[in-house]
Amino acid sequence: MPLLADQKLDVSRRAIELLALASQIATSAPRGNWFLTEELKRAALSIPWNIAEGAGRFGAPDGARF
């Protein structure tokens, strides 16, 4: 079942909020954990990217993949 426009906006907004939270956590983490903080930032950044990529898809199989 495809998402409605307002659901897409909510998901996108939440993904950006998660990205901001991940950035705050990464900056406050101890220096010895740089590899974990970098992984956290990359993972949090990939979520809005995937949502944006999937938003341009119109077919149900394409939309489900993202």
C-alpha positions as CSV (number, residue, x, y, z in Angstrom):
1,M,0.0,0.0,0.0
2,P,1.6,3.3,-1.0
3,L,2.1,6.0,1.6
4,L,0.0,9.2,1.5
5,A,1.7,12.5,0.9
6,D,1.4,13.6,4.6
7,Q,2.8,10.2,5.7
8,K,5.8,10.7,3.4
9,L,6.4,14.2,4.8
10,D,6.2,12.8,8.4
11,V,8.7,10.0,7.6
12,S,11.0,12.4,5.9
13,R,10.8,14.9,8.8
14,R,11.5,12.1,11.3
15,A,14.5,10.9,9.3
16,I,16.0,14.4,9.4
17,E,15.4,14.7,13.1
18,L,17.2,11.4,13.6
19,L,20.1,12.7,11.5
20,A,20.3,15.8,13.8
21,L,20.2,13.6,16.9
22,A,22.9,11.3,15.5
23,S,25.1,14.3,14.8
24,Q,24.7,15.5,18.4
25,I,25.5,12.1,19.8
26,A,28.6,11.9,17.5
27,T,29.9,15.2,18.7
28,S,29.5,14.3,22.4
29,A,31.0,10.8,22.1
30,P,34.5,10.1,23.5
31,R,37.3,10.5,21.0
32,G,38.3,6.9,21.1
33,N,35.1,5.8,19.4
34,W,35.5,7.7,16.2
35,F,34.7,4.6,14.1
36,L,31.4,4.2,15.8
37,T,30.4,7.8,15.5
38,E,31.3,7.8,11.8
39,E,29.2,4.7,11.2
40,L,26.3,6.3,13.1
41,K,26.5,9.4,11.0
42,R,26.7,7.5,7.8
43,A,23.7,5.2,8.7
44,A,21.6,8.2,9.8
45,L,22.4,10.0,6.6
46,S,21.5,7.1,4.4
47,I,17.9,7.1,5.7
48,P,16.8,10.5,4.3
49,W,18.7,9.7,1.1
50,N,16.8,6.4,0.6
51,I,13.5,8.2,1.3
52,A,14.3,10.9,-1.2
53,E,15.3,8.3,-3.8
54,G,12.2,6.2,-3.2
55,A,9.9,9.3,-3.3
56,G,10.6,9.6,-7.1
57,R,9.4,6.0,-7.7
58,F,5.8,5.6,-8.8
59,G,5.3,1.8,-9.1
60,A,4.3,-0.3,-6.1
61,P,7.4,-2.7,-6.4
62,D,9.8,0.3,-6.7
63,G,8.1,2.1,-3.7
64,A,8.2,-1.0,-1.6
65,R,11.9,-1.5,-2.2
66,F,12.7,1.9,-0.6
